[in-house]
Amino acid sequence: MWIIFGNRTRAKPVEGGLRVKRYCAECEAATTWQECEVKDRVHVFFVDLFSMKQRRLVCTDCGEDVDLDEARTAPKPKPAPRALTAKEVKAKNADIEAELAALKKRLKG
């Protein structure tokens, strides 16, 4: 005996909803996420048994979704460290060269 069972998820963007840029674990990149109304349906023999509607944040690239409350309480990403100036890079390289020279002396001595 065959039982045909399935489920379907559809996401419809909410007009004027939340749009954020955040990291997506599925895409492994920073992507745009949009607030959507997500409808999950479960059916047997092509007859819907039940359906659920929720507002969730959905990745616009892959379709991964997360709870809206989780997205609002997620910590803000830390800003990237500032780039070193050419003068700072030269000073840092000089320090590294001095340390290497001292290590070479110790190894020979």
Secondary structure, DSSP 8 states (H G I E B T S, - for coil): ----EEEEEEEEE-TT--EEEEEETTTTEEEEEEEEEEEEEEEETTEEEEEEEEEEEEETTT--EEEHHHHHHS-----------HHHHHHHHHHHHHHHHHHHHHHH-
